[in-house]
Amino acid sequence: MDNEFRKLPSVDKVLSDKRVKLFQERYPHDSVLSVLRRLFEDTKVNISKGNPAPSFNELVESAVNQLNTLSTPGLRPVINATGVLLHTNLGRAPLSRETIEAMAIASRGYSNLEFDLESGNRGSRQVHIESLLSHLTGAESALVVNNNAGAVLLGLSALARRKEVIVSRGQAVEIGGGFRVPDVMRQSNAKLVEVGTTNCTYIKDYEQAINEHTVALLRVHSSNFKVVGFTSEVDIQEMTLLAAKHNLITLDDLGSGCFLDTAPFGLAPEPTVQNSISAGVDLVFFSGDKLVGGPQAGIIIGRKELVDKLKKHPLARTVRIDKVRLAGLAATLMHYLKGEAIQKIPVWRMMATPLAELEQRANLWAAALGNKGRVIDGESMVGGGSLPGGTLPTKLVAIGEPSKKKTPLIQQLAASLRQIETPVVGRISENMLLLDPRSVLPEEDKIVIKALKEQFKIIFREG
Ligand SMILES: *Cc1c(COP(=O)(O)O)cnc(C)c1O
């Protein structure tokens, strides 16, 4: 073992290798040195466990790998060719140009974020967006926080602590990423009372569960799943009428939060935010970065008296929205105010893209693959916890033949497309690689075409 230790070169010798020297030209000597020291420590631990010492070359390569990892930002742009428009793992909604500009301006300098320019006194960051949200939705008041999960937690904590909240069993759901309705209830110290069955809940189920401890009826959008067949759900209007009769409040976790009618795109109607307000819901909760098409945010709208309670709750500070996203959300909402949402907000523009245009783009992509790629009919999904089961007809570039067996070359191509400078992520179905232009911004087409050409050549060189 001692012998193995003695085979290790000095740190200085590794430092003076020209591959490591490249980093010393770009980064402070101390940070390069500390990476090497760490590497040597780990290596010594390995040797003491009985492993052989690495060669000089292996050591330098490990050092270069670690320096590369450290100096390459982990979070980088990806091209979403999955056809899922609101892909949570790929960052949900891409933003409009105006939104990005507003966010850049808010980051660059100071702002009147919490400063009343008229009086010179302290102001509220919420005033910048409250009237816009009220105007768009018809709600009395509004509050914007970090994300929708935070919004729901804040709402339940402020209004339902140690009280009972009635939820349909079919809606006591898990949205994914750790958001489970029963768990959020527990965190907020509210008691969940589940009523009805998985597939059917009637208004009498809610009514029978009401007692002196009940404070609210909660509806939760089922977001990412759909119960089909024999089902029954209670309409939100019926819920608000029942709540009013018993002096209870109605809470509505809409999840995605849609302002526009989805029917013109051939999609099932998604409940709109405006509809919840006009049905008499007391508080509505939804995300900023799903169908709204803006930056991450949790939006709460509804009765002023209740919104004020949320604003004053200690948790409000812990789920506060930052100035950059506040500016971005306001810019996105302006598109709705101006009636230009479908033209300007990327997710809506993607939904509205005509099939002929998608086919044209798919043909250009396929041409990059010679005779190995072809254009087929397929379906895009909105995703992001909206329109469960709803799809849009699309044109896909398919690579490979449908087969039951895994095709190594297709897996390899998909993997290599994920590992290039700007990764292109598609989906694999029946062992074909499918790429959907609908979820790709048109200005990204040239990157896709270049990537397809290059990776295809590398992978299928021999075939
Ligand atoms: C997406 C979703 C949430 C969580 O929203 P985030 O903005 O991701 O925190 C909560 N409830 C429902 C019904 C959802 O669909």
The ligand as an SDF file (V2000), in Angstrom:
LIG
                    3D

 15 15  0  0  0  0  0  0  0  0999 V2000
  -49.3470   22.3720  -10.5600 C   0  0  0  0  0  0  0  0  0  0  0  0
  -50.3260   22.3240   -9.4480 C   0  0  0  0  0  0  0  0  0  0  0  0
  -49.9850   22.7630   -8.1590 C   0  0  0  0  0  0  0  0  0  0  0  0
  -48.5950   23.2440   -7.8290 C   0  0  0  0  0  0  0  0  0  0  0  0
  -48.3210   24.4340   -8.4760 O   0  0  0  0  0  0  0  0  0  0  0  0
  -46.7910   24.9690   -8.5240 P   0  0  0  0  0  0  0  0  0  0  0  0
  -46.9180   26.3020   -9.1680 O   0  0  0  0  0  0  0  0  0  0  0  0
  -46.0330   23.9800   -9.2980 O   0  0  0  0  0  0  0  0  0  0  0  0
  -46.3370   25.0690   -7.1110 O   0  0  0  0  0  0  0  0  0  0  0  0
  -50.9370   22.7210   -7.1860 C   0  0  0  0  0  0  0  0  0  0  0  0
  -52.1780   22.2680   -7.4520 N   0  0  0  0  0  0  0  0  0  0  0  0
  -52.5520   21.8380   -8.6700 C   0  0  0  0  0  0  0  0  0  0  0  0
  -53.9460   21.3410   -8.8850 C   0  0  0  0  0  0  0  0  0  0  0  0
  -51.6350   21.8510   -9.7140 C   0  0  0  0  0  0  0  0  0  0  0  0
  -51.9820   21.4110  -10.9300 O   0  0  0  0  0  0  0  0  0  0  0  0
  1  2  1  0
  2  3  1  0
  2 14  2  0
  3  4  1  0
  3 10  2  0
  4  5  1  0
  5  6  1  0
  6  7  2  0
  6  8  1  0
  6  9  1  0
 10 11  1  0
 11 12  2  0
 12 13  1  0
 12 14  1  0
 14 15  1  0
M  END
$$$$
